[in-house]
């Protein structure tokens, strides 16, 4: 009859052998011991995992509690000097009015980094809410927003300040902020200027933070030759004492904001050349006591504004290399304080008006590389000019003998690449004792200039 073997061993021949009761008991004990061993290790691993999870959860809750103690909105301390959570909390609450809670809560923002500086890392450890501490905070916002650690000179990575004797590096030791490179203060130690003296810039990158407008005594901002981006900030119009804005050779885009021009009513100097600005020149410029405008090498469009003639204090106007159209408006010649007019390569057309004689202070006239036509007006030579550059236009007519009226002043005349014709007034030119350069090539002129004059002037007559 068939039967079932429940527990068997197999001998070397492969034949199943029925186990005895003692053997069965020994086998069952071994099986139970194996189960107990495996169960013990599973329990131990599970217990360790639970403990780790509990520790991490409790630690996170503690961190969150410390973080919420600062502003209740997520600013976490990172001690490095002699910080306390309470001090950072107090500074954060005070600075909310100046920078806003959301910005202060962003750990990557310049404002958060400046908060860390003023509450923890600043060796001066100014009193919370003090005007001195606030001023250092506002400057620190500027530092971090313009990537101060990567400045060419006097950042935290340049503690020697490139060997300078007077200026000091930013944010290091207990130096007064008025001694930091580029910071100028009045007798009361209030910041009146951000002025970086390097002609080629100091490697500033980033943007101007709104905290700059909280430096209410600022009169000058000179940041040329850097890589600042964005639009010209409207909040600069809050600087009621601002007289000079120099942001040449940066990467600013957009137009010149009306908020700046209507707010900073003392602006006398605007240098915004060599950027990426566009649009038209805003009419609100005419309400300012402007003495100098440099907006060349941008992408401004439209006609030359008639309101420029209303700028009666304007001495310097540089608008070259833009995309203006049309003629020079007659009203333009009412700006009788002008000393320099430089409008190269802008495609302006039309003639030079006889009203140019109204500009009795004019020393330099450069409207080269345009589409100027017609003859040279006699009134042009009644002005005590030092420099006339009208090359590469379509000027016609003769070179007038009354050019000799410029005898005591003129140093350079460039009328090349035009359509002038007729004889060269040799006697009138030889009477120009101050003349150093005369460039007349690529016209239809005839005659000669004496060898004596050419020998005296060298190779600058051609």
Order of alpha helices (4+ residues) and beta strands (2+ residues): beta-beta-alpha-alpha-alpha-alpha-alpha-beta-beta-beta-beta-beta-beta-beta-alpha-beta-beta-beta-beta-beta-beta-beta-beta-beta-beta-beta-beta-beta-beta-alpha-beta-beta-alpha
